[in-house]
Amino acid sequence: MDMELLHGPRGVWVAIAVQLVLYGAGWAVAGRLIPGLRASAQYWMAFSVAGALTTLLLGQHGRIGNWLSAEVGAVLLVLSLTCVTRAAELFFQQPPRTREHLGALAGAIAVVAWVRVAPDPDLARAIAVPLLLALQIARGVTAVHADLRREFGPRLAWSLHVPLGVLGLAMLATAIQAWMDRAAAPVPVPIAPVHPWLLLTMLVMAGVLHFAYAGMAVSRLARRLRLMSHRDALTGLLNRRAMDELLQQEWQRHQRYGEPFAVVLADIDHFKRVNETLGHGASDDVLALVAGRLQSALRPTDRLARYGGEQFLVLMPATDHAQALAAAERLRVRVATQPVTAAGKRMRVTLSLGAAQALPDDDGPAGLLDRADQALVMARTAGRNRAMADAAHAPGSSTGPAARSPGRQAGPGTAPKRTDSSWPDSGGPASGTGADRAAATEPDAL
């Protein structure tokens, strides 16, 4: 039955070879369309071509010497397994193992050369070739299993690697069986590198690997596109769409469990002056620098987004109004006390900020943002470069805003000093006193 399998119509082997070549062509297209996949795609192409050449040798076994289809086929199989291992390594951005791969190929060639001069070439071939292939399969599985499991989950990793492991064990069992049966009967002259059914299993697994890694490439690309759609290209922060989704999730958590959360809306003061005097390039630099300073002053649990133009929004889970106001003041100080340089010009940048805590009677996240925006408008009206809370949560007053102005000492209605150790060091005092005045004398203020 095994020999009948190989003596079947040559067109079957040609069809398999054509299919493998088409897989390679698909990877060629993917490599051109997806720059990050280009290096890996080249090795997937080589894997396909080597596999196709192996099947074509089998299809010509009646016209060429059996040793050619068996021994050259063995070298091609080792080459194909080396290529697919390298393709998987590049897919997961692992460092190159060029010497290791070249050593494996050199070892395969040396083994095939030894088989030709061995006292019993057929027995040597029946033992050595399956051992070589089993070793290559083991190398490939162990090289990428951890990375595959980490990125795509254990289910996919095991579903791919368990069958490959079983195939490798079957190769090993074939070699052991050939050694144990060496005295019982002469080993038949092979016309394939390994047992025909194992060879067909390898071809099937090759197709599975092609489709599996193509699917993983598409999944990775989809994740990157989603990430890009949720990020601001200039600052690298979340964009408005992403922040709106997070706000909705936090609002639902607030309604279900009653957990407090707050937002801070920040606006760069007199930002249009930068555009008018220094141009858009300088204004982009200012936005990126301010975004970096704001991000560095937040807790790991807080989320920062560029919410539009020169406006930023901070989402702070598990935060009440007093903590939000203190956080807003901390952000103001972090930006105001450190001048920025744009278009070769040093300048002082300040923020106006409005803080608001979510209330049960808010009309969803939109109502909360409206109150934060009202607090921001009050901060601008009061002279800018200050943080204010919405009127509903003004400390010490149920009607007036809570603000903290430059040069003003803490008192009723001002932002309390935070002592939460989860907040990064502000890089300056937590008040708008000496540091603000010193910064104002250095560069021009916006």
GINOR-V428259 format. One record per backbone hydrogen bond with DSSP energy under -1.0 kcal/mol. NH is the residue of the N-H (numbers start at 0). CO is the residue of the C=O. E is the energy in kcal/mol with one decimal. If there is no record, write none. Layout:
# GINOR-V428259
{{NH,CO,E} {NH,CO,E}}
This chain:
# GINOR-V428259
{{4,0,-1.7} {5,1,-1.2} {6,2,-2.2} {11,8,-1.4} {13,9,-2.3} {14,10,-2.5} {15,11,-2.1} {16,12,-2.4} {17,13,-2.7} {18,14,-2.3} {19,15,-2.2} {20,16,-2.3} {21,17,-2.3} {22,18,-1.9} {23,19,-2.2} {24,20,-2.4} {25,21,-2.3} {26,22,-2.0} {27,23,-2.0} {28,24,-2.1} {29,25,-2.3} {30,26,-2.8} {31,27,-1.5} {32,28,-2.1} {33,29,-2.5} {36,33,-1.9} {37,34,-1.5} {40,36,-2.7} {41,37,-1.6} {42,38,-1.0} {43,39,-1.8} {44,40,-2.2} {45,41,-1.9} {46,42,-2.4} {47,43,-2.0} {48,44,-2.5} {49,45,-2.6} {50,46,-2.0} {51,47,-2.4} {52,48,-2.5} {53,49,-1.8} {54,50,-2.0} {55,51,-2.2} {56,52,-2.0} {57,53,-1.7} {58,54,-2.0} {60,57,-1.5} {62,59,-1.6} {63,59,-1.6} {68,64,-1.6} {69,65,-2.1} {70,66,-3.2} {71,67,-1.1} {73,69,-1.3} {74,70,-1.9} {75,71,-2.3} {76,72,-2.2} {77,73,-2.4} {78,74,-2.5} {79,75,-2.7} {80,76,-2.5} {81,77,-2.3} {82,78,-2.4} {83,79,-2.4} {84,80,-1.9} {85,81,-2.3} {86,82,-2.6} {87,83,-2.2} {88,84,-2.3} {89,85,-2.6} {90,86,-2.0} {91,87,-1.6} {92,89,-1.6} {93,88,-2.8} {100,96,-2.3} {101,97,-2.8} {102,98,-2.4} {103,99,-1.8} {104,100,-2.0} {105,101,-2.7} {106,102,-2.4} {107,103,-2.1} {108,104,-2.4} {109,105,-2.3} {110,106,-2.4} {111,107,-2.4} {112,108,-2.4} {113,109,-2.2} {114,110,-2.4} {115,111,-1.4} {123,119,-2.6} {124,120,-2.6} {125,121,-2.3} {126,122,-1.4} {127,123,-3.1} {128,124,-1.6} {130,126,-1.3} {131,127,-2.4} {132,128,-2.3} {133,129,-2.6} {134,130,-2.2} {135,131,-2.2} {136,132,-2.4} {137,133,-2.2} {138,134,-2.3} {139,135,-2.3} {140,136,-2.4} {141,137,-2.3} {142,138,-1.7} {143,139,-1.1} {144,140,-1.4} {147,143,-2.8} {148,144,-2.6} {149,145,-2.1} {150,146,-2.2} {151,147,-2.6} {152,148,-1.3} {156,152,-1.7} {157,153,-2.8} {158,154,-2.2} {159,155,-1.7} {160,156,-2.4} {161,157,-2.5} {163,159,-1.1} {164,160,-2.5} {165,161,-2.6} {166,162,-2.4} {167,163,-2.4} {168,164,-2.3} {169,165,-2.3} {170,166,-2.1} {171,167,-2.2} {172,168,-2.7} {173,169,-2.1} {174,170,-2.0} {175,171,-2.3} {176,172,-2.7} {177,173,-2.2} {178,174,-1.9} {179,175,-2.4} {180,176,-2.1} {184,180,-1.5} {198,194,-2.3} {199,195,-2.4} {200,196,-2.1} {201,197,-2.3} {202,198,-2.0} {203,199,-2.3} {204,200,-2.7} {205,201,-2.0} {206,202,-1.7} {207,203,-2.1} {208,204,-2.7} {209,205,-2.3} {210,206,-2.3} {211,207,-2.8} {212,208,-2.7} {213,209,-2.0} {214,210,-2.4} {215,211,-2.2} {216,212,-2.3} {217,213,-2.1} {218,214,-2.5} {219,215,-2.7} {220,216,-2.3} {221,217,-2.5} {222,218,-2.1} {223,219,-2.3} {224,220,-2.5} {225,221,-2.3} {226,222,-2.5} {227,223,-2.7} {228,224,-2.2} {230,227,-1.1} {231,236,-3.7} {235,231,-2.2} {237,303,-1.4} {238,229,-1.6} {242,238,-2.3} {243,239,-2.6} {244,240,-1.6} {245,241,-2.1} {246,242,-2.9} {247,243,-2.1} {248,244,-2.1} {249,245,-2.7} {250,246,-2.4} {251,247,-2.2} {252,248,-2.0} {253,249,-2.2} {254,250,-2.4} {255,251,-2.1} {256,252,-2.8} {257,253,-1.6} {261,315,-2.2} {262,355,-2.6} {263,313,-1.9} {264,353,-3.0} {265,311,-3.0} {266,351,-2.4} {267,309,-1.6} {268,349,-2.4} {272,269,-1.1} {273,270,-1.1} {274,270,-1.2} {275,271,-2.4} {276,272,-2.4} {277,273,-2.8} {278,273,-1.2} {282,278,-1.7} {283,279,-2.4} {284,280,-1.8} {285,281,-2.3} {286,282,-2.3} {287,283,-2.3} {288,284,-2.5} {289,285,-2.8} {290,286,-2.4} {291,287,-2.0} {292,288,-2.1} {293,289,-2.6} {294,290,-2.4} {295,291,-1.9} {297,294,-1.3} {301,298,-1.1} {302,314,-2.3} {304,312,-2.3} {305,237,-2.3} {306,310,-1.7} {307,310,-1.1} {310,307,-2.2} {311,265,-2.8} {312,304,-2.5} {313,263,-2.6} {314,302,-3.0} {315,261,-2.9} {317,259,-1.4} {323,319,-2.4} {324,320,-2.3} {325,321,-2.3} {326,322,-2.5} {327,323,-2.4} {328,324,-2.2} {329,325,-2.0} {330,326,-2.3} {331,327,-2.3} {332,328,-2.5} {333,329,-2.3} {334,330,-1.7} {335,331,-2.8} {336,332,-2.1} {339,346,-2.8} {341,344,-2.5} {344,341,-1.8} {346,339,-3.0} {347,443,-3.1} {351,266,-2.3} {352,385,-2.4} {353,264,-2.6} {354,387,-2.8} {355,262,-2.2} {357,260,-2.7} {361,358,-1.9} {363,361,-1.9} {367,363,-1.5} {368,364,-2.6} {369,365,-2.0} {370,366,-1.8} {371,367,-2.1} {372,368,-2.6} {373,369,-2.1} {374,370,-2.1} {375,371,-2.1} {376,372,-2.4} {377,373,-2.0} {378,374,-2.0} {379,375,-2.1} {380,376,-2.6} {381,377,-2.2} {382,379,-1.5} {383,378,-2.3} {387,352,-2.2} {388,401,-1.4} {389,354,-1.8} {392,389,-1.9} {393,390,-1.2} {396,393,-1.7} {402,412,-1.5} {406,431,-8.8} {407,404,-1.8} {413,410,-1.9} {422,419,-1.6} {436,432,-1.8} {437,433,-2.5} {438,434,-2.3} {439,435,-1.8} {445,347,-1.9}}
